[in-house]
Amino acid sequence: ACWDFEGVYAQSRHIPGVRFAGLIHPGLIGTAPSQELLDMWNSRESALQSTVDTPKMTTTCAHMHTRPL
């Protein structure tokens, strides 16, 4: 549904009769990472993905003691 904000209230023409107090936020585009950070994440995730279904595959439990939640 598309929501229209008027003051602090939101309502949608797609959901008639529903109106609630809401706040506008930047969404996904406003919080997208920089290209440098995205490249770093993709490199890390590719290395992890290459171990799936191999003896080198690790689980989250193997890292819980060293990684913050």
N, C-alpha and C positions, 0 to 999 in steps of 0.2 A: 504494500500500500504506500502511496505517496502522502506525506503528512504536510499540511499547511500550518504554519505557526502564525498566531495572532497574539501579540503580547507574550504571555507565558503559557498560553493554551495551544494545543495542537488538535487538529481534527482532520479527517480524511474523507474525501468524496467517495473513496472505495469502501469505507466502513461507516455507513450512515448511522447517526445517533451516538457516536462515540466521540467524546471530547475529554481531554485530560491535560493537566499541567505538565509541561515538559520544557526541557532546555535544549537549545541548538548546540550541537557539538561538531567538531571538524570531520568526524568519520574516518574512513580508511585512507582516503587520499591526503587528508591533512596530517596524518601521522605516518605516512610512508617513510621507510628508511632511505638514507642516502644510497647512491649507487655503490660507494665503497663498502658500506655496512652490508648491503644486500649481497655483494660479491663475497664478502667474508662468510656470511651465513651459508650461502650456496656451496662454497668450498667445504665448509665443515659438514654440512648435511650430505654432500656427495660422498665424502669419505665414509661417513656412517652408513649410507645406503649401500655402498659397495660391499659391506660385510654381511648384509642380510642373507640368511640361509647358508652361512658358511660357519666353520668352527670359530672364526674371529668375532662373530656376532656378539654384541654385549646387550645387556638389558638395563633398564632404568635403575633397577635395584643395585646393580654393580657400581653405580655412580652416586647413589643417594648420600653416602657418607662424605663425599668430597664436594658435592655441588649444592649451592644454596637453593632453597625452594622459592 
